[in-house]
Amino acid sequence: MNRPPVEVADIVRSIPTEFIDKSRRWLTWQHVKVLRAIQRCRTPALGGHIDFCSQCGHRAISYNSCRNRHCPKCQTNSRERWIALRRQELLPVPYFHVVFTLPHELSGLALQNKRLLYELLFRASAQTLLETAADPEYLGAQIGFITVLHTWGQNLLLHPHVHCIVPGGGLAPDGLTWKQKKRTFFLPVRVLSRVFRDKFLDSLADGFRQGKLCLAGDLQHLASPNSFRQLLAPLRRKKWVVYAKPPFGGAEHMLQYLARYTHRVAISNHRLLSFDGKNVSFRWKDYAHGNKKRKMTLSSGEFLRRFLLHVLPDGFVRIRHFGLLANRHRTEMIACCKRLITESQTDTTPAPATAAPAALWSCPRCSGAMFPVQRLSRSEAYLYAAFYLPLDTS
């Protein structure tokens, strides 16, 4: 893939002084840490290594990555390793994609209470799926699924939601049979929406009563119980957005689709169109008007402000496994499910064989595999960048 004309790192390296001055009220050390990591990523500042092509002998310098999970350039390798592990866990059944979204009225509250509200989002959506699926009226089985948190919309504004990838079936209560619905949808969206709304708002009200919410600045007026009830009252009558897509074409198709959602950051470098030192232009899809592709231009300060809205709390896990796929017993449960599915179905599509991992970097001249032959410290990387110009850099 060709390098984009503009990268988020280019914008970060040209942060205007006025942005720092205006942002001191809300800019935290964690924000600064993310900006510094992106600024130094794949530059001599982090050191590097010289790579050698085993086929044509081509040499090139590779600078080290910052490995920050908010960096647009550092997620590809992590995603490929994660996908390789998930490929071994695929079940030969249809997979469904369910999305739970918080209403925009809670965006301000989420911004000041990221850890609490995102935890509630994970918990409420997981409990909704598990309890609805366990109901004999709908499936009557224990299910498992993977949930991925996203906090952004295409315009980079706050839009917290979770993507759930769910195998289309589950274990019967006796644990001896696999139950699967013979229809094109998994669980009724109206029921999921109502249960999700009630669970989330009840937990949020409990958090308020226990004094766990931060209500500062524009949210100070919600500190009184009456005002907070007035915030929640219309939300209890509103239909919350829960979206369910039809089943995927197969397990491998699901895995490729899932790769688009894991390890993603607020905006990729390939969506950026131009940066003139003051304004940033990027592509975005207007979902409210038929997914039309549009162009948005923001000042560099506003672009960075929106980008930093999506910095997660330190140590917060944004990809989680629930039910049958929970970490504590995933290996045993997957083996059990595969055995029961094989016994109960004759027309199942087998899970694809585990593919050999592709080389992380191919030679730009002959596409051969590149291997590191010499490690470079920070000072050595600067020297090579300055005096060994014939070597390619990446």
Secondary structure, 3 states (H helix, E strand, C coil): CCCCCCCHHHHHHCCCHHHHHHHCCCCCHHHHHHHHHHHHCCCHHHCEEEEEECCCCCEEEEECCCCCCCCCCCCHHHHHHHHHHHHCCCCCCCEEEEEEECCHHHHHHHHHCHHHHHHHHHHHHHHHHHHHHHCCCCCCCECEEEEEEEEECCCCCEEEEEEEEEECCEECCCCCCEECCCCCCCCCHHHHHHHHHHHHHHHHHHHHHCCCCCCCHHHHHHHCHHHHHHHHHHHHHCCCCEEEECCCCCHHHHHHHHCCCCCCCCCCHHHEEEECCCEEEEEEEEHHHCCEEEEEEEEHHHHHHHHHCCCCCCCCCCEEEEECCCHHHHHHHHHHHHHHHHHHCCCCCCCCCCCCCCCCCECCCCCCEEEEEEEECHHHHHHHHHHCCCCEEC
